Amino acid sequence: MTALDHHRIAARDESAAPVLDVSGLRVAFDGVEAVRGVDLTLRRGEVLGLVGESGSGKSTVALAILGLLPPTATATGSVRLDGEQLVGAGDATLSRLRGSRIAMVFQDPLSAFTPVYRIGDQIAEAIRAHRDVTRAAAREQAVELLDLVGIPEPKARADAFPHEFSGGMRQRAMIAMAVANDPDVILADEPTTALDVTIQAQVLDVLRTAQRETGAAMLLVSHDLGVIAGQADRVAVMYAGRVVETAPVQALFATPRMPYTLALIGAVPRLDGLEVVTGEEAEALAETATEAVAETRAVAETEAVVGTEAIVEAGPSDDGPASEDGDALVPVARTTRRALVPIPGAPPSPGALPSGCAFAPRCPLAEDACRQAEPALAPAGDGDHLAACLRSDALVGAAPADVFPVPELPEPARVERAERDQVLRVEGLTKTFPLLKGVAFKRRVGSVYAVDGVDLDIRRGETLALVGESGSGKSTTLFEILGMTAPESGTVELLGSPVDQLTKRQVAALRSRVQIVFQDPMASLDPRMTVGDIVTEPLRAQGASRAEAALAVPELLRQVGLDAAHAERFPHEFSGGQRQRVGIARALSVKPDLLVLDEPVSALDVSVQAGVLNLLHRLKAELGLSYLFVSHDLSVVRNIADRVSVVYLGRTVEAGDVERVFGHARHPYTQALLSAVPLPDPVAERRRARVLLAGDPPSPTTRQTGCRFRSRCPVYAALPEADRARCQDEVPAALPQAADHVTACHFPREREVIAAPA
């Protein structure tokens, strides 16, 4: 049993004194309360997950504990660290405790580091601020800490500046600084929000290692229920500034007793494509959860696979004709997708809370008593399961769809793919950018190989997802397609027309048939224009009169679930989800054939994301649209896509039917992406195997030979020298593995990375 397991057992001992005790914490900004009476306890070695929508007060609680609130904020209540009061403590006391007894891992490490000081010097400064050691000794310890968190060549990287680190490396360095003085409590505020899933997996593994080495308690603030399911021992759910439910992680996911918690779980798209399991079935699974947690925590380090253990050969089948490597071309069964659970309405603003339960205006179970007085956090279920809900008993055994209205997704037309018209075809797309040096007189010193062999194929009424890590070439591919100019190399055909043969008039006509929805809905909408003008802008650009455009506004807003009266409002008057709906209505105004969706839900809360994804499903079925959907979230891809194309360092490495690729991934990069996505299920998440990739992708300024993935590939690391030479010298071709499934790998092997092994 590891030291961490001993700490976790101690954490479950209710008689153990809490290392951090928050009682009645209230935080007001200019007299308006944003946090309203929060109670939390943390015992040594325990992880408490804090979840909720944006604006619920999660980060404010973390900042208030550490005494980092702005001058306009006022904190009252009690925060005790091993009995020592922090609320109202002076700067001298807080400076003594920050970094030594209690430390924080911030959401944005680039902003948290001082940009003009070297990483090693900043970590050494944190050590010397609390310990009487020499500069040389502090520097040596800083290098050891960088090595602990997995920074390659730590001695050399200690001399680097923050901007010279990738996002994942900066977050690791921030964790190294946080644990430099063996703190009793670590506050982690959305530590993986802006990271790729592969880097997120690395950072979470580093957090586990850091906690094991220090034995610290951790408050993990996150909007990602999958991260919470895999990391937390207990969970506290916040809504409108207060905790509305708290329970051990297994009980909270299996038997939520607050409608808000139930809705959050139902709104999450699942990578495994399973329905949300609650009630008696969930309770049966939860009985094995404690054993699963102890078992997997004890072998946490050994399950971080870096070789080829447990790689399973895909066996032959009699279901279809064989491919070149002997596997059967198995027909892919089309599955019926379930609608996600959108939470109606929006969270109240802190200055305009409704009477009674703050969630009552959005709750289908609300009754008159719920609106009379705000319910207290009271026992609901077994043990230390508490919920602030008068109707908690009504949720026993209920699934999210039993409580919240869930729209039925219309079934798209069942037409064989070969019979559908081709909307987009991309073959061998290449794009390089010059690498320049100099200020007054720039000279080319190299090239950036942004895209170097991307293949895409979209048919009418189909959604193709383009996935890969940051820097893999996804955005450049979009720009090349939307630019409608002759590609540097390769072929791009839009709606049957090669773009390199189009005249200016044909390009102008084609632009109305291809529209884009951007990632940030606020940045993509002109704040000076009304929604009606924004929605009809593409129509006006195509020559429609103002009167003709105005007639189209009510129907366009209705299609995306908005009222016609919203046409006179401005973007700042809408929520994030409503602004994204406005962006979709704008794209639909010219009746496009292809909608390019660039991370359209990544900036939205999970509850709002569910409504937008359901909307996209409905529009595709009703209007016969085709989508090119770019996303880093493979759970979202599983929910919305028909086919998927995985790109790495500018090249397609695996593609095909999404159910086939996700269920039978054969490229090690795809397997690593899938294994890094957390499941919102504590039992399933902690039983899965992991494929942790080493380091970051190579620089695109160097033209890679052979397989681009080999420097991070666990399969390549285990190959004999003769087979390695093939990976080094020969670019793998995309070969069929099954029906509508190709993989560009010399040694493709199927491996189960989503579900737990049998």
ZADO-779583 format. One record per residue (C-alpha): residue number from 1; residue in one letter; x, y, z. Coordinates in steps of 0.25 Angstrom, whole numbers, padded with zeros to 4 digits. Layout:
N
NUM a X Y Z
...
***
This chain:
758
1 m 0000 0000 0000
2 t 0005 0014 -0004
3 a 0007 0026 0006
4 l -0005 0032 -0002
5 d -0014 0020 0002
6 h -0010 0022 0016
7 h -0014 0036 0016
8 r -0027 0033 0009
9 i -0031 0023 0019
10 a -0028 0034 0030
11 a -0036 0044 0022
12 r -0048 0034 0023
13 d -0047 0034 0038
14 e -0057 0044 0043
15 s -0050 0045 0057
16 a -0038 0051 0050
17 a -0037 0066 0052
18 p -0038 0074 0039
19 v -0026 0081 0034
20 l -0035 0091 0027
21 d -0048 0095 0033
22 v -0057 0106 0026
23 s -0069 0110 0033
24 g -0080 0120 0029
25 l -0071 0127 0019
26 r -0077 0139 0012
27 v -0071 0147 0002
28 a -0077 0160 -0003
29 f -0073 0169 -0015
30 d -0077 0184 -0012
31 g -0088 0179 -0003
32 v -0093 0168 -0012
33 e -0091 0154 -0007
34 a -0084 0144 -0017
35 v -0082 0133 -0006
36 r -0093 0131 0004
37 g -0089 0122 0016
38 v -0080 0111 0010
39 d -0076 0100 0020
40 l -0064 0091 0016
41 t -0055 0081 0023
42 l -0042 0075 0018
43 r -0034 0064 0025
44 r -0020 0060 0022
45 g -0018 0053 0009
46 e -0032 0055 0004
47 v -0037 0061 -0009
48 l -0049 0070 -0009
49 g -0055 0073 -0022
50 l -0063 0086 -0024
51 v -0072 0087 -0036
52 g -0083 0096 -0042
53 e -0086 0105 -0053
54 s -0078 0118 -0056
55 g -0082 0129 -0046
56 s -0085 0119 -0035
57 g -0074 0124 -0026
58 k -0064 0112 -0027
59 s -0051 0121 -0030
60 t -0056 0131 -0020
61 v -0056 0121 -0009
62 a -0042 0117 -0013
63 l -0037 0131 -0013
64 a -0043 0134 0000
65 i -0037 0123 0007
66 l -0023 0128 0003
67 g -0026 0142 0006
68 l -0024 0147 -0009
69 l -0038 0154 -0011
70 p -0037 0168 -0017
71 p -0039 0180 -0009
72 t -0053 0182 -0013
73 a -0057 0168 -0006
74 t -0061 0166 0008
75 a -0059 0152 0014
76 t -0066 0148 0027
77 g -0068 0134 0034
78 s -0057 0125 0038
79 v -0045 0118 0031
80 r -0036 0110 0040
81 l -0023 0103 0036
82 d -0020 0093 0047
83 g -0027 0102 0056
84 e -0021 0115 0052
85 q -0031 0126 0047
86 l -0028 0132 0033
87 v -0040 0141 0032
88 g -0036 0154 0036
89 a -0022 0150 0038
90 g -0011 0161 0035
91 d -0001 0161 0023
92 a 0010 0156 0032
93 t 0002 0143 0036
94 l -0003 0140 0022
95 s 0011 0142 0016
96 r 0016 0132 0026
97 l 0006 0122 0023
98 r 0005 0124 0008
99 g 0014 0114 0000
100 s 0018 0107 0013
101 r 0006 0102 0020
102 i -0004 0105 0008
103 a -0001 0106 -0006
104 m -0009 0109 -0019
105 v -0008 0104 -0033
106 f -0014 0115 -0042
107 q -0023 0113 -0055
108 d -0013 0121 -0064
109 p 0001 0118 -0060
110 l 0006 0128 -0070
111 s 0000 0139 -0063
112 a 0004 0133 -0049
113 f 0019 0133 -0053
114 t 0027 0146 -0054
115 p 0031 0147 -0068
116 v 0045 0153 -0066
117 y 0050 0143 -0056
118 r 0055 0129 -0059
119 i 0046 0117 -0055
120 g 0057 0111 -0046
121 d 0060 0125 -0039
122 q 0045 0126 -0036
123 i 0044 0113 -0030
124 a 0056 0115 -0022
125 e 0051 0128 -0017
126 a 0038 0121 -0012
127 i 0047 0111 -0004
128 r 0056 0122 0002
129 a 0044 0131 0006
130 h 0041 0120 0016
131 r 0054 0113 0019
132 d 0067 0117 0023
133 v 0075 0111 0012
134 t 0086 0116 0003
135 r 0083 0121 -0011
136 a 0091 0109 -0017
137 a 0083 0099 -0008
138 a 0070 0105 -0012
139 r 0074 0104 -0027
140 e 0078 0090 -0025
141 q 0064 0087 -0019
142 a 0057 0094 -0030
143 v 0064 0085 -0040
144 e 0059 0073 -0032
145 l 0045 0078 -0032
146 l 0045 0080 -0047
147 d 0050 0066 -0048
148 l 0039 0061 -0039
149 v 0028 0067 -0048
150 g 0034 0061 -0060
151 i 0041 0073 -0067
152 p 0051 0067 -0077
153 e 0065 0072 -0075
154 p 0062 0079 -0062
155 k 0075 0085 -0059
156 a 0075 0092 -0073
157 r 0060 0096 -0073
158 a 0062 0103 -0059
159 d 0069 0114 -0067
160 a 0057 0116 -0076
161 f 0047 0127 -0076
162 p 0032 0124 -0074
163 h 0029 0128 -0089
164 e 0039 0117 -0093
165 f 0031 0106 -0087
166 s 0018 0100 -0093
167 g 0005 0101 -0086
168 g 0006 0087 -0080
169 m 0021 0089 -0075
170 r 0017 0103 -0069
171 q 0006 0096 -0061
172 r 0016 0085 -0056
173 a 0025 0096 -0052
174 m 0014 0103 -0044
175 i 0011 0090 -0037
176 a 0026 0089 -0034
177 m 0026 0102 -0028
178 a 0013 0099 -0020
179 v 0019 0087 -0013
180 a 0033 0093 -0011
181 n 0031 0094 0004
182 d 0023 0081 0007
183 p 0009 0089 0009
184 d -0002 0083 0017
185 v -0013 0088 0007
186 i -0012 0090 -0008
187 l -0023 0098 -0015
188 a -0024 0095 -0030
189 d -0033 0104 -0037
190 e -0036 0098 -0051
191 p -0022 0093 -0053
192 t -0025 0086 -0066
193 t -0035 0095 -0072
194 a -0027 0101 -0084
195 l -0019 0088 -0087
196 d -0020 0077 -0097
197 v -0026 0064 -0092
198 t -0012 0057 -0093
199 i -0005 0068 -0085
200 q -0017 0069 -0076
201 a -0015 0054 -0073
202 q 0000 0057 -0070
203 v -0003 0069 -0061
204 l -0013 0061 -0053
205 d -0003 0050 -0051
206 v 0007 0060 -0046
207 l -0003 0065 -0036
208 r -0005 0051 -0031
209 t 0010 0049 -0030
210 a 0011 0063 -0023
211 q 0000 0060 -0013
212 r 0006 0046 -0010
213 e 0020 0052 -0007
214 t 0015 0063 0002
215 g 0003 0056 0008
216 a -0005 0069 0006
217 a -0020 0070 0006
218 m -0025 0076 -0007
219 l -0037 0085 -0011
220 l -0039 0082 -0026
221 v -0048 0093 -0033
222 s -0052 0088 -0047
223 h -0064 0089 -0056
224 d -0060 0075 -0062
225 l -0068 0064 -0055
226 g -0059 0054 -0061
227 v -0047 0060 -0055
228 i -0055 0060 -0042
229 a -0059 0046 -0043
230 g -0045 0041 -0045
231 q -0038 0050 -0035
232 a -0047 0053 -0023
233 d -0051 0046 -0010
234 r -0062 0055 -0007
235 v -0070 0065 -0015
236 a -0077 0078 -0012
237 v -0086 0084 -0022
238 m -0088 0099 -0022
239 y -0100 0107 -0028
240 a -0102 0122 -0026
241 g -0091 0124 -0016
242 r -0094 0113 -0007
243 v -0092 0098 -0006
244 v -0105 0090 -0010
245 e -0100 0076 -0009
246 t -0088 0069 -0003
247 a -0085 0054 -0002
248 p -0074 0044 -0005
249 v -0071 0043 -0019
250 q -0077 0029 -0022
251 a -0090 0033 -0015
252 l -0091 0047 -0022
253 f -0090 0041 -0036
254 a -0098 0028 -0033
255 t -0110 0035 -0025
256 p -0110 0050 -0026
257 r -0121 0056 -0017
258 m -0121 0070 -0022
259 p -0128 0073 -0036
260 y -0116 0082 -0040
261 t -0106 0071 -0038
262 l -0115 0061 -0045
263 a -0116 0071 -0057
264 l -0101 0073 -0057
265 i -0098 0059 -0058
266 g -0108 0057 -0069
267 a -0103 0069 -0077
268 v -0089 0062 -0079
269 p -0086 0055 -0092
270 r -0080 0042 -0089
271 l -0068 0036 -0097
272 d -0073 0022 -0095
273 g -0086 0026 -0101
274 l -0094 0020 -0089
275 e -0106 0025 -0082
276 v -0105 0031 -0069
277 v -0106 0020 -0058
278 t -0114 0024 -0045
279 g -0123 0017 -0035
280 e -0122 0003 -0031
281 e -0112 -0001 -0043
282 a -0103 0011 -0039
283 e -0104 0006 -0024
284 a -0099 -0008 -0028
285 l -0088 -0002 -0036
286 a -0084 0007 -0024
287 e -0083 -0005 -0015
288 t -0070 -0008 -0022
289 a -0065 0006 -0023
290 t -0057 0007 -0010
291 e -0050 -0006 -0014
292 a -0047 0000 -0028
293 v -0042 0013 -0022
294 a -0032 0006 -0013
295 e -0028 -0004 -0023
296 t -0025 0006 -0034
297 r -0019 0016 -0025
298 a -0009 0006 -0020
299 v -0005 0003 -0034
300 a -0006 0017 -0040
301 e 0008 0018 -0044
302 t 0009 0005 -0051
303 e -0004 0007 -0059
304 a 0002 0019 -0066
305 v 0006 0011 -0078
306 v 0018 0015 -0085
307 g 0021 0002 -0092
308 t 0012 -0008 -0099
309 e 0006 -0016 -0088
310 a -0008 -0021 -0090
311 i -0008 -0018 -0104
312 v -0018 -0027 -0111
313 e -0018 -0032 -0125
314 a -0031 -0030 -0132
315 g -0035 -0044 -0136
316 p -0041 -0048 -0150
317 s -0056 -0049 -0152
318 d -0065 -0055 -0161
319 d -0074 -0043 -0162
320 g -0068 -0038 -0175
321 p -0057 -0038 -0185
322 a -0043 -0037 -0180
323 s -0034 -0025 -0181
324 e -0019 -0026 -0185
325 d -0014 -0029 -0171
326 g -0024 -0041 -0169
327 d -0035 -0034 -0161
328 a -0049 -0034 -0165
329 l -0056 -0022 -0171
330 v -0067 -0022 -0161
331 p -0079 -0014 -0164
332 v -0081 -0003 -0154
333 a -0095 -0003 -0147
334 r -0101 0011 -0146
335 t -0105 0015 -0132
336 t -0117 0024 -0128
337 r -0111 0036 -0120
338 r -0118 0040 -0108
339 a -0121 0055 -0105
340 l -0113 0062 -0094
341 v -0120 0068 -0082
342 p -0120 0083 -0084
343 i -0123 0091 -0071
344 p -0134 0101 -0074
345 g -0131 0116 -0071
346 a -0119 0122 -0066
347 p -0112 0123 -0052
348 p -0117 0136 -0044
349 s -0108 0148 -0043
350 p -0103 0150 -0028
351 g -0110 0163 -0027
352 a -0124 0157 -0032
353 l -0126 0144 -0025
354 p -0140 0138 -0025
355 s -0147 0136 -0012
356 g -0146 0122 -0006
357 c -0137 0112 -0013
358 a -0129 0119 -0023
359 f -0130 0107 -0033
360 a -0146 0107 -0032
361 p -0148 0115 -0045
362 r -0140 0104 -0053
363 c -0145 0092 -0045
364 p -0157 0084 -0050
365 l -0159 0078 -0037
366 a -0161 0092 -0030
367 e -0173 0094 -0021
368 d -0178 0105 -0013
369 a -0171 0102 -0001
370 c -0158 0103 -0009
371 r -0160 0117 -0012
372 q -0163 0121 0003
373 a -0150 0119 0009
374 e -0136 0114 0005
375 p -0134 0100 0009
376 a -0123 0096 0018
377 l -0112 0086 0015
378 a -0118 0074 0022
379 p -0115 0059 0022
380 a -0120 0052 0010
381 g -0117 0037 0009
382 d -0107 0030 0016
383 g -0094 0034 0023
384 d -0089 0049 0021
385 h -0098 0051 0008
386 l -0104 0065 0010
387 a -0114 0072 0000
388 a -0121 0086 0001
389 c -0134 0081 -0005
390 l -0148 0079 0000
391 r -0150 0068 -0011
392 s -0138 0060 -0009
393 d -0146 0047 -0007
394 a -0153 0049 -0020
395 l -0139 0047 -0027
396 v -0137 0033 -0022
397 g -0135 0024 -0034
398 a -0138 0035 -0044
399 a -0130 0037 -0056
400 p -0127 0052 -0061
401 a -0138 0049 -0073
402 d -0148 0045 -0062
403 v -0147 0059 -0056
404 f -0143 0069 -0067
405 p -0150 0071 -0080
406 v -0141 0065 -0091
407 p -0144 0067 -0106
408 e -0145 0056 -0115
409 l -0134 0056 -0126
410 p -0140 0055 -0140
411 e -0135 0043 -0147
412 p -0127 0047 -0160
413 a -0130 0041 -0173
414 r -0125 0027 -0174
415 v -0117 0027 -0187
416 e -0105 0019 -0190
417 r -0093 0027 -0190
418 a -0088 0024 -0204
419 e -0101 0029 -0209
420 r -0100 0043 -0203
421 d -0094 0055 -0210
422 q -0080 0059 -0207
423 v -0079 0072 -0199
424 l -0064 0073 -0196
425 r -0052 0065 -0201
426 v -0038 0068 -0197
427 e -0026 0059 -0201
428 g -0012 0061 -0197
429 l -0014 0076 -0193
430 t -0001 0083 -0190
431 k 0002 0097 -0184
432 t 0016 0102 -0180
433 f 0019 0116 -0174
434 p 0032 0124 -0175
435 l 0040 0125 -0162
436 l 0046 0139 -0162
437 k 0057 0146 -0155
438 g 0061 0160 -0153
439 v 0054 0173 -0150
440 a 0056 0184 -0161
441 f 0060 0174 -0172
442 k 0054 0160 -0170
443 r 0060 0148 -0176
444 r 0055 0134 -0177
445 v 0062 0124 -0168
446 g 0053 0112 -0169
447 s 0039 0107 -0171
448 v 0027 0103 -0162
449 y 0021 0091 -0167
450 a 0007 0093 -0161
451 v -0001 0083 -0170
452 d 0006 0072 -0177
453 g -0004 0062 -0182
454 v -0018 0064 -0177
455 d -0029 0056 -0183
456 l -0044 0059 -0181
457 d -0057 0054 -0187
458 i -0071 0059 -0184
459 r -0084 0055 -0190
460 r -0098 0062 -0189
461 g -0104 0061 -0176
462 e -0092 0056 -0169
463 t -0083 0061 -0158
464 l -0068 0059 -0158
465 a -0060 0063 -0146
466 l -0046 0067 -0147
467 v -0038 0065 -0134
468 g -0024 0066 -0130
469 e -0015 0073 -0120
470 s -0012 0088 -0121
471 g -0002 0090 -0132
472 s -0007 0078 -0140
473 g -0012 0087 -0152
474 k -0027 0087 -0149
475 s -0028 0102 -0150
476 t -0019 0103 -0162
477 t -0027 0093 -0169
478 l -0040 0101 -0167
479 f -0033 0113 -0172
480 e -0029 0106 -0185
481 i -0043 0101 -0187
482 l -0050 0114 -0185
483 g -0040 0122 -0192
484 m -0044 0115 -0205
485 t -0031 0118 -0212
486 a -0022 0108 -0219
487 p -0015 0099 -0208
488 e 0000 0099 -0207
489 s -0001 0084 -0210
490 g -0012 0074 -0210
491 t -0027 0075 -0214
492 v -0038 0082 -0208
493 e -0052 0080 -0214
494 l -0064 0088 -0209
495 l -0078 0083 -0214
496 g -0072 0076 -0225
497 s -0063 0088 -0230
498 p -0048 0088 -0229
499 v -0045 0101 -0222
500 d -0032 0104 -0230
501 q -0041 0105 -0243
502 l -0052 0115 -0237
503 t -0053 0129 -0243
504 k -0056 0140 -0234
505 r -0071 0140 -0237
506 q -0071 0125 -0234
507 v -0064 0127 -0221
508 a -0074 0138 -0217
509 a -0085 0129 -0220
510 l -0079 0117 -0212
511 r -0076 0125 -0200
512 s -0091 0126 -0196
513 r -0091 0111 -0196
514 v -0080 0109 -0186
515 q -0081 0116 -0173
516 i -0074 0116 -0160
517 v -0077 0117 -0145
518 f -0066 0122 -0136
519 q -0061 0117 -0123
520 d -0063 0130 -0115
521 p -0078 0135 -0118
522 m -0075 0148 -0111
523 a -0063 0152 -0119
524 s -0069 0147 -0132
525 l -0082 0156 -0131
526 d -0081 0171 -0133
527 p -0085 0178 -0120
528 r -0090 0190 -0127
529 m -0100 0183 -0135
530 t -0113 0177 -0131
531 v -0116 0162 -0132
532 g -0125 0165 -0144
533 d -0114 0172 -0152
534 i -0104 0162 -0148
535 v -0112 0150 -0152
536 t -0116 0157 -0166
537 e -0101 0162 -0169
538 p -0098 0150 -0178
539 l -0111 0152 -0185
540 r -0108 0166 -0188
541 a -0094 0163 -0193
542 q -0101 0153 -0203
543 g -0109 0165 -0208
544 a -0122 0164 -0201
545 s -0129 0177 -0198
546 r -0131 0181 -0183
547 a -0146 0178 -0184
548 e -0144 0164 -0189
549 a -0133 0161 -0179
550 a -0143 0166 -0168
551 l -0154 0157 -0172
552 a -0144 0145 -0170
553 v -0140 0149 -0155
554 p -0152 0143 -0148
555 e -0151 0129 -0154
556 l -0136 0129 -0152
557 l -0137 0132 -0138
558 r -0148 0122 -0136
559 q -0139 0111 -0142
560 v -0128 0113 -0132
561 g -0138 0114 -0120
562 l -0139 0129 -0118
563 d -0151 0138 -0118
564 a -0153 0148 -0130
565 a -0153 0159 -0119
566 h -0138 0157 -0117
567 a -0135 0163 -0130
568 e -0135 0177 -0124
569 r -0125 0173 -0113
570 f -0110 0174 -0113
571 p -0100 0163 -0111
572 h -0096 0167 -0097
573 e -0110 0165 -0092
574 f -0110 0150 -0095
575 s -0103 0138 -0088
576 g -0092 0130 -0094
577 g -0101 0119 -0099
578 q -0111 0129 -0105
579 r -0099 0137 -0112
580 q -0094 0124 -0118
581 r -0109 0121 -0123
582 v -0108 0135 -0130
583 g -0095 0131 -0137
584 i -0102 0119 -0142
585 a -0114 0127 -0147
586 r -0105 0136 -0154
587 a -0098 0124 -0161
588 l -0111 0118 -0165
589 s -0117 0131 -0171
590 v -0111 0128 -0185
591 k -0116 0114 -0185
592 p -0102 0107 -0185
593 d -0099 0093 -0189
594 l -0086 0092 -0180
595 l -0085 0098 -0166
596 v -0071 0098 -0161
597 l -0071 0098 -0145
598 d -0058 0102 -0139
599 e -0059 0098 -0124
600 p -0073 0103 -0123
601 v -0076 0098 -0109
602 s -0062 0099 -0102
603 a -0065 0112 -0096
604 l -0079 0108 -0090
605 d -0083 0102 -0077
606 v -0087 0087 -0078
607 s -0101 0090 -0076
608 v -0102 0101 -0087
609 q -0093 0092 -0096
610 a -0104 0081 -0095
611 g -0114 0090 -0101
612 v -0105 0095 -0112
613 l -0101 0080 -0116
614 n -0116 0076 -0116
615 l -0119 0088 -0125
616 l -0108 0084 -0135
617 h -0114 0070 -0136
618 r -0128 0076 -0139
619 l -0123 0086 -0149
620 k -0115 0075 -0157
621 a -0127 0066 -0157
622 e -0137 0077 -0161
623 l -0128 0084 -0171
624 g -0120 0073 -0177
625 l -0107 0081 -0173
626 s -0093 0075 -0173
627 y -0083 0079 -0161
628 l -0068 0080 -0161
629 f -0067 0080 -0145
630 v -0053 0083 -0139
631 s -0052 0080 -0125
632 h -0042 0075 -0114
633 d -0053 0069 -0106
634 l -0055 0054 -0111
635 s -0067 0052 -0102
636 v -0074 0063 -0110
637 v -0069 0057 -0123
638 r -0075 0043 -0119
639 n -0088 0050 -0116
640 i -0089 0058 -0129
641 a -0080 0052 -0140
642 d -0083 0042 -0150
643 r -0068 0041 -0155
644 v -0055 0045 -0149
645 s -0042 0049 -0154
646 v -0030 0049 -0145
647 v -0018 0058 -0148
648 y -0004 0058 -0142
649 l 0006 0068 -0146
650 g -0001 0072 -0159
651 r -0004 0058 -0164
652 t -0016 0049 -0163
653 v -0013 0037 -0155
654 e -0027 0030 -0153
655 a -0040 0033 -0159
656 g -0054 0026 -0161
657 d -0067 0024 -0154
658 v -0067 0030 -0140
659 e -0073 0017 -0134
660 r -0062 0008 -0141
661 v -0051 0017 -0138
662 f -0054 0020 -0123
663 g -0058 0005 -0121
664 h -0046 -0001 -0128
665 a -0035 0010 -0129
666 r -0023 0004 -0135
667 h -0013 0016 -0136
668 p -0006 0018 -0122
669 y -0008 0033 -0123
670 t -0023 0031 -0124
671 q -0022 0021 -0113
672 a -0015 0032 -0104
673 l -0025 0042 -0107
674 l -0037 0033 -0103
675 s -0030 0028 -0091
676 a -0027 0042 -0086
677 v -0042 0047 -0086
678 p -0048 0045 -0073
679 l -0061 0038 -0071
680 p -0072 0044 -0061
681 d -0073 0031 -0054
682 p -0064 0028 -0042
683 v -0064 0013 -0043
684 a -0061 0012 -0058
685 e -0051 0024 -0058
686 r -0042 0018 -0047
687 r -0042 0004 -0054
688 r -0037 0008 -0067
689 a -0023 0006 -0072
690 r -0016 0019 -0076
691 v -0007 0022 -0088
692 l 0002 0034 -0084
693 l 0010 0041 -0095
694 a 0023 0046 -0092
695 g 0026 0061 -0094
696 d 0020 0070 -0105
697 p 0019 0068 -0120
698 p 0032 0071 -0128
699 s 0033 0085 -0133
700 p 0026 0087 -0147
701 t 0039 0095 -0151
702 t 0046 0082 -0154
703 r 0042 0073 -0165
704 q 0040 0060 -0159
705 t 0044 0047 -0166
706 g 0037 0034 -0165
707 c 0026 0033 -0155
708 r 0024 0047 -0148
709 f 0018 0040 -0135
710 r 0030 0031 -0132
711 s 0037 0040 -0122
712 r 0025 0039 -0113
713 c 0020 0025 -0117
714 p 0019 0014 -0107
715 v 0018 0003 -0118
716 y 0031 0009 -0125
717 a 0038 0008 -0111
718 a 0036 -0007 -0110
719 l 0040 -0010 -0125
720 p 0052 -0018 -0129
721 e 0063 -0010 -0136
722 a 0059 -0015 -0150
723 d 0045 -0011 -0148
724 r 0049 0003 -0142
725 a 0056 0006 -0155
726 r 0043 0005 -0163
727 c 0037 0015 -0154
728 q 0049 0024 -0155
729 d 0050 0024 -0170
730 e 0036 0021 -0176
731 v 0024 0029 -0175
732 p 0012 0020 -0172
733 a 0001 0020 -0182
734 a -0014 0020 -0178
735 l -0018 0006 -0180
736 p -0032 0000 -0177
737 q -0034 -0007 -0164
738 a -0049 -0009 -0165
739 a -0061 -0003 -0172
740 d -0059 0012 -0173
741 h -0047 0011 -0164
742 v -0033 0014 -0168
743 t -0020 0015 -0160
744 a -0007 0021 -0163
745 c 0002 0012 -0155
746 h 0013 0001 -0158
747 f 0009 -0007 -0146
748 p -0006 -0004 -0143
749 r -0011 -0012 -0131
750 e -0025 -0011 -0125
751 r -0026 -0008 -0110
752 e -0037 -0005 -0101
753 v -0035 0009 -0095
754 i -0049 0014 -0092
755 a -0055 0003 -0083
756 a -0048 -0004 -0072
757 p -0042 -0018 -0076
758 a -0050 -0030 -0073
***
